């Protein structure tokens, strides 16, 4: 289960047991949230709809931060509903690497805003 901390208007959630073809858990009503992520027992590639099939708030900002070099989380580029449109074919989040996404309801997709490696 994720560990969640509320800091003012921002949610910080530690999700360190993500599984292959699984999803990360979003707070659907938070305008800004940070997910600290790692795979369960090794590298994992999340599902195409890596946050599930239910949309968060329009304009929600999601920052994902990797927490493990041994258990990185991979997100593949998608173009479908509730998928992630990123620069390149995929992103892998190792320790301290991050990607910032914004959900746009009129496009029904998460758009990459920034990345650090």
LORO-593242 format. One line per field, with one value per atom (N, C-alpha, C): y, z, x; atom name. Coordinates in steps of 0.1 Angstrom, whole numbers. Each point is the difference from the previous one (the first is absolute). Example, Ala and Ser with C-alpha at 12.3 -4.5 7.8 and 13.67 -1.06 7.14 Angstrom:
// LORO-593242
v = c(-57; 12; 12; 11; 11; 11)
w = c(78; 0; 0; -7; 0; 8)
u = c(132; -9; 9; -4; 9; -8)
atom = c(N; CA; C; N; CA; C)
// end
This chain:
// LORO-593242
v = c(-12; 12; 12; 11; 12; 7; 7; 8; 14; 7; 14; 10; 11; 12; 12; 8; 12; 12; 8; 12; 12; 7; 11; -5; 4; -4; -12; -4; -10; -13; -11; -14; -6; -6; -8; -15; -9; -14; -8; -10; -9; -13; -4; -13; -8; -8; -8; -14; -4; -14; -1; 8; 0; -12; -6; -13; 2; -9; 0; 0; 9; 2; 5; 5; 6; 15; 6; 14; 7; 12; 9; 6; 2; 5; 16; 6; 15; 3; 12; 6; 9; -4; 6; 14; 5; 13; 10; -5; 9; 7; 13; 8; -3; -3; -3; -11; -10; -11; -5; -6; -6; -15; -8; -15; -4; -6; -5; -15; -4; -14; -9; -13; -11; -12; -9; -13; -9; -11; -10; -11; 0; -10; 0; 11; 1; 11; 1; 10; -4; 10; -2; 10; -4; 8; 1; 12; 2; -2; -1; -2; 13; -1; 11; 12; -4; 10; -1; 5; -2; 6; 8; 6; -5; -10; -6; 7; -4; 5; 11; 5; 11; 13; 11; 12; 8; 7; 9; 13; 11; 13; 5; 8; 6; 9; -2; 9; -6; -12; -5; -2; 3; -2; -11; -10; -12; 0; -1; -2; -14; -8; -13; 1; -6; 0; -14; -5; -13; -1; -12; -1; -12; -6; -12; -2; -2; -4; -15; -8; -14; -3; 8; -2; 12; 3; 12; -3; 11; 0; 6; -8; 4; 4; 11; 4; 1; -7; 1; 12; 5; 11; -5; 7; -4; 12; -3; 10; -2; -10; -2; 7; -2; 6; -4; 10; -2; -6; 0; -4; 12; -3; 11; 3; 13; 5; 5; -6; 4; 2; 7; 2; -13; -7; -12; -12; -12; -12; -5; 4; -4; 9; -1; 6; -10; -1; -9; 9; -3; 8; -8; 3; -5; 9; -3; 8; 15; 8; 15; 6; -9; 5; 4; 10; 4; 4; -1; 5; 8; 11; 8; -1; -4; -2; 9; 4; 8; -7; -3; -6; 11; -1; 9; -7; 4; -8; 1; 12; 1; -10; -3; -10; -14; -1; -13; -7; 7; -6; 8; -7; 7; 4; 13; 6; 2; -4; 3; 15; 5; 14; 2; -9; 1; -13; -2; -12; 3; -7; 1; -14; 0; -13; 3)
w = c(0; 0; 0; -7; 0; 14; 3; 12; -5; 5; -5; 11; -4; 9; -7; 8; -6; 5; -9; 3; -6; 8; -6; -11; -12; -11; -8; 4; -8; 8; -8; 5; -4; 10; -3; 4; -10; 2; -3; 9; -3; -4; -13; -5; -5; 9; -2; -4; -3; -4; -13; -10; -12; -8; -7; -7; -15; -7; -15; -5; -9; -6; 10; 12; 10; -1; 9; 0; 13; -1; 12; 4; 13; 6; 1; -7; 2; 9; 6; 7; -10; -4; -11; 2; 13; 3; 3; 0; 3; -12; 1; -12; -3; 11; -2; 10; -6; 8; -5; 9; -2; 4; -10; 3; 0; 11; 1; -3; -11; -6; -1; 1; -2; -4; -7; -4; 12; -1; 11; -4; 6; -1; -13; -8; -12; -9; -12; -9; -5; -2; -4; -11; -9; -10; 4; 2; 4; -12; 3; -10; -9; -12; -9; 7; 7; 9; 14; 1; 12; 13; -1; 11; 1; -8; 0; -10; 0; -10; 4; 12; 5; 1; -6; -1; 13; 2; 11; -4; 9; -4; -13; -7; -12; 4; -6; 4; 11; 5; 12; -5; 10; -3; 8; -6; 6; -2; 11; -1; 5; -8; 3; 3; 11; 4; 2; -6; 2; 13; 7; 13; 1; -12; 0; -13; 1; -12; -4; 10; -2; -5; 3; -3; -7; -12; -7; -6; -2; -6; -14; -10; -14; -3; -8; -5; -15; -8; -15; -5; -11; -6; -6; 3; -5; -7; -7; -7; 3; 7; 3; 12; 3; 11; 13; 8; 14; -1; -11; -2; 2; -1; 2; -12; -5; -11; 4; -3; 4; -12; 2; -10; -1; -11; -1; 1; -1; 0; 15; 9; 14; 9; 13; 10; 11; 6; 11; 12; 11; 12; 9; 1; 9; 12; 10; 12; -3; 6; -1; -14; -10; -13; 1; -7; 0; -13; -1; -11; 5; -6; 4; -11; 4; -10; 4; -10; 2; -7; 7; -6; -7; -13; -7; -4; 6; -2; -15; -7; -13; -10; 4; -8; 6; 12; 8; 0; 3; 0; 10; 5; 9; -10; 2; -9; 8; -5; 6; 0; 12; 1; 2; 8; 3; 4; -1; 4; 6; 9; 5; 0; -4; 0; 4)
u = c(8; -8; 9; -5; 8; -1; 11; 1; -2; -10; -4; 2; 6; 2; -6; -8; -6; 8; 6; 7; -7; -8; -8; -9; 2; -8; 6; 12; 7; 0; -2; 0; 13; 7; 12; -3; 2; -4; 12; 4; 11; -6; 3; -5; 12; 4; 13; -2; -12; -2; -9; 3; -7; 3; -9; 1; 0; 5; 0; -14; -3; -13; -10; 5; -9; -2; -6; -2; 4; 4; 3; -14; -1; -12; 0; -9; -1; -11; 1; -11; -7; -12; -8; -4; 0; -4; 11; 12; 12; 5; 1; 5; 15; 7; 15; 4; 7; 5; 13; 7; 13; 0; 4; 0; 15; 4; 14; -2; 6; -3; 12; -3; 10; -8; 7; -6; 1; -8; -1; 10; 12; 10; 8; -1; 8; -6; 5; -5; -15; -8; -14; -4; -8; -7; -14; -5; -14; -9; -13; -11; 0; -6; -1; -8; -11; -7; 6; 12; 8; -6; -10; -7; -14; -3; -14; -9; -13; -9; -9; 2; -8; 9; -5; 8; 0; 12; 1; -7; 2; -4; 6; -7; 6; 11; 12; 11; 9; -4; 7; 15; 9; 14; 5; 7; 5; 15; 8; 14; 3; 7; 5; 15; 4; 15; 4; 10; 5; 7; -2; 7; 9; 4; 9; 7; 13; 7; -3; -2; -2; -14; -10; -14; -6; 5; -5; -14; -7; -14; 1; -6; 0; -14; -2; -12; 2; -8; 0; -8; 4; -8; -13; -10; -14; -7; -10; -8; -15; -3; -14; -6; -12; -7; 7; 3; 7; 13; 7; 14; 9; 13; 10; 7; -1; 7; 13; 11; 14; 9; 11; 10; 8; 0; 7; -10; 5; -9; -3; 9; -3; 9; -3; 8; 2; 12; 3; 4; -6; 3; 9; 12; 10; 1; 8; 2; 1; -8; 0; -4; -3; -5; -15; -4; -14; -5; -14; -7; -12; -4; -12; -10; -12; -11; -12; -8; -12; -11; -11; -12; -8; -3; -9; -13; -11; -12; -5; 2; -5; 7; 12; 8; -1; -4; -2; 14; 11; 13; 9; 10; 10; 11; 5; 10; 12; 12; 13; 2; 4; 3; 15; 6; 15; 5; 13; 7; 14; 5; 13; 7; 12; 8; 14)
atom = c(N; CA; C; N; CA; C; N; CA; C; N; CA; C; N; CA; C; N; CA; C; N; CA; C; N; CA; C; N; CA; C; N; CA; C; N; CA; C; N; CA; C; N; CA; C; N; CA; C; N; CA; C; N; CA; C; N; CA; C; N; CA; C; N; CA; C; N; CA; C; N; CA; C; N; CA; C; N; CA; C; N; CA; C; N; CA; C; N; CA; C; N; CA; C; N; CA; C; N; CA; C; N; CA; C; N; CA; C; N; CA; C; N; CA; C; N; CA; C; N; CA; C; N; CA; C; N; CA; C; N; CA; C; N; CA; C; N; CA; C; N; CA; C; N; CA; C; N; CA; C; N; CA; C; N; CA; C; N; CA; C; N; CA; C; N; CA; C; N; CA; C; N; CA; C; N; CA; C; N; CA; C; N; CA; C; N; CA; C; N; CA; C; N; CA; C; N; CA; C; N; CA; C; N; CA; C; N; CA; C; N; CA; C; N; CA; C; N; CA; C; N; CA; C; N; CA; C; N; CA; C; N; CA; C; N; CA; C; N; CA; C; N; CA; C; N; CA; C; N; CA; C; N; CA; C; N; CA; C; N; CA; C; N; CA; C; N; CA; C; N; CA; C; N; CA; C; N; CA; C; N; CA; C; N; CA; C; N; CA; C; N; CA; C; N; CA; C; N; CA; C; N; CA; C; N; CA; C; N; CA; C; N; CA; C; N; CA; C; N; CA; C; N; CA; C; N; CA; C; N; CA; C; N; CA; C; N; CA; C; N; CA; C; N; CA; C; N; CA; C; N; CA; C; N; CA; C; N; CA; C; N; CA; C; N; CA; C; N; CA; C; N; CA; C; N; CA; C; N; CA; C; N; CA; C; N; CA; C; N; CA; C; N; CA; C; N; CA; C; N; CA; C; N; CA; C; N; CA; C)
// end
